[in-house]
């Protein structure tokens, strides 16, 4: 029998991850991606980036990564259980039986730089971040965040107001200046392929730093648990947060 794409994590490990998410901003499942599967995924991503001349790529949805480890991970009972248990432990609510909103991003070249320092809240409670390729020299494209700044809003309108206050030119300029000057103290996450990182994407202001143009920073994002999925205001405005 083939090994599962994601290991079974006991509740004690998941509780430690949740505690780290609360205390440090993120929790880590260490060395949980098989090296052979990771190598095949790295080849897949490198091929996609080479196909667009070494520039930025973004693939959204399970169908866009059909046949890869990322499709298998989204369907993995062990991975789904881990995310739902983290949700329950962290929020006190039963995790919804819904699929992930998943995105694969590859930052490289000049266009990759344009996707750095865009600070945002996610639309989903949990973000599971799977690093695929990380630069080993120069700028590494680290994730930076102000963790757990807000609670889960009771209404979509309150959530929308948060996003409007954050997603405007002045706020973005101040946060970018704070990041590049070192005047603001962010929590920094330097990722290692093979690990999976969990954080409260809905609650945390976050962005990625740039990587050098000749390098590749590739991550897969699995977003879980949209608290406003049934909001008619959300459906009317169709406003979603950008991906990490």
Number of C-alpha atoms within 10 A of each C-alpha: 3 4 7 15 20 22 17 14 15 10 13 9 14 19 17 15 23 26 17 16 21 16 12 14 22 24 22 21 18 12 14 16 21 16 12 9 14 19 15 13 18 17 13 13 23 16 12 18 22 13 11 10 10 22 20 23 19 16 15 14 16 21 11 15 19 11 10 16 18 26 16 17 18 20 15 16 15 17 20 20 14 20 22 21 21 25 21 15 18 18 14 10 11 12 18 13 10 11 14 21 17 23 21 25 22 23 30 26 19 15 14 22 19 13 17 19 23 20 27 24 27 23 25 23 22 23 26 23 22 22 23 26 26 21 18 10 9 11 15 20 25 19 19 21 25 17 22 20 12 14 13 16 15 10 13 18 14 12 20 19 11 15 20 12 12 18 16 11 9 11 14 17 14 11 18 19 14 14 18 11 9 10 10 14 11 16 14 16 15 11 22 16 20 20 17 22 21 24 26 29 26 29 23 22 22 24 25 20 20 20 24 19 18 13 21 26 25 25 22 22 23 24 25 27 22 17 18 19 13 10 12 11 15 17 11 8 9 8 12 13 15 12 23 24
